[in-house]
Amino acid sequence: MAVNSKKVAVYVVVAFVFYVIITDPAKAADYVQIGFEGISDAAKAIGDFMTWIANGGDS
């Protein structure tokens, strides 16, 4: 039976996430905050770009 490498990689990542949460919850919270800030910044940049396009691309 062949082992699906993608499934194994997902299990390894999940195990690592649980390890970080259990061993250092404050650091895990910092990682989550950094992730959400990155998503927020990306959404703002996309919104700014769409506004720029809607305004005709004028600088």
C-alpha positions as a Markdown table, in Angstrom:
| # | Residue | x | y | z |
|---|---|---|---|---|
| 1 | Met | 0.0 | 0.0 | 0.0 |
| 2 | Ala | 1.5 | 3.4 | -1.1 |
| 3 | Val | 1.6 | 6.2 | 1.4 |
| 4 | Asn | 0.2 | 9.5 | 0.2 |
| 5 | Ser | 3.0 | 12.0 | 0.8 |
| 6 | Lys | 0.6 | 14.9 | 0.9 |
| 7 | Lys | -1.4 | 13.3 | 3.7 |
| 8 | Val | 1.8 | 12.6 | 5.7 |
| 9 | Ala | 2.9 | 16.2 | 5.2 |
| 10 | Val | -0.4 | 17.5 | 6.6 |
| 11 | Tyr | -0.1 | 15.2 | 9.6 |
| 12 | Val | 3.4 | 16.5 | 10.3 |
| 13 | Val | 2.3 | 20.1 | 10.0 |
| 14 | Val | -0.7 | 19.6 | 12.3 |
| 15 | Ala | 1.5 | 17.8 | 14.9 |
| 16 | Phe | 4.0 | 20.7 | 14.8 |
| 17 | Val | 1.2 | 23.2 | 15.3 |
| 18 | Phe | -0.1 | 21.3 | 18.3 |
| 19 | Tyr | 3.5 | 21.0 | 19.7 |
| 20 | Val | 4.0 | 24.8 | 19.4 |
| 21 | Ile | 0.6 | 25.5 | 21.1 |
| 22 | Ile | 1.2 | 23.2 | 23.9 |
| 23 | Thr | 4.8 | 24.1 | 24.6 |
| 24 | Asp | 4.5 | 27.9 | 24.2 |
| 25 | Pro | 1.0 | 29.3 | 23.9 |
| 26 | Ala | 2.1 | 32.9 | 23.9 |
| 27 | Lys | 4.4 | 32.4 | 20.9 |
| 28 | Ala | 1.6 | 30.5 | 19.1 |
| 29 | Ala | -0.7 | 33.5 | 19.7 |
| 30 | Asp | 2.0 | 35.8 | 18.3 |
| 31 | Tyr | 2.2 | 33.6 | 15.2 |
| 32 | Val | -1.6 | 33.8 | 14.8 |
| 33 | Gln | -1.6 | 37.6 | 15.2 |
| 34 | Ile | 1.2 | 37.9 | 12.6 |
| 35 | Gly | -0.8 | 35.7 | 10.2 |
| 36 | Phe | -4.0 | 37.8 | 10.6 |
| 37 | Glu | -2.1 | 41.0 | 10.2 |
| 38 | Gly | -0.6 | 39.7 | 7.0 |
| 39 | Ile | -4.1 | 38.7 | 5.7 |
| 40 | Ser | -5.4 | 42.1 | 6.7 |
| 41 | Asp | -2.6 | 44.0 | 4.9 |
| 42 | Ala | -3.1 | 41.9 | 1.8 |
| 43 | Ala | -6.9 | 42.6 | 1.8 |
| 44 | Lys | -6.2 | 46.3 | 2.2 |
| 45 | Ala | -3.7 | 46.3 | -0.7 |
| 46 | Ile | -6.2 | 44.5 | -2.9 |
| 47 | Gly | -8.9 | 47.0 | -2.0 |
| 48 | Asp | -6.5 | 49.9 | -2.8 |
| 49 | Phe | -5.7 | 48.3 | -6.1 |
| 50 | Met | -9.4 | 47.8 | -7.0 |
| 51 | Thr | -10.1 | 51.4 | -6.0 |
| 52 | Trp | -7.2 | 52.6 | -8.2 |
| 53 | Ile | -8.6 | 50.6 | -11.2 |
| 54 | Ala | -12.2 | 51.9 | -10.5 |
| 55 | Asn | -10.8 | 55.4 | -10.7 |
| 56 | Gly | -9.3 | 54.8 | -14.1 |
| 57 | Gly | -5.8 | 54.0 | -13.0 |
| 58 | Asp | -4.8 | 57.6 | -12.5 |
| 59 | Ser | -2.0 | 58.2 | -10.1 |
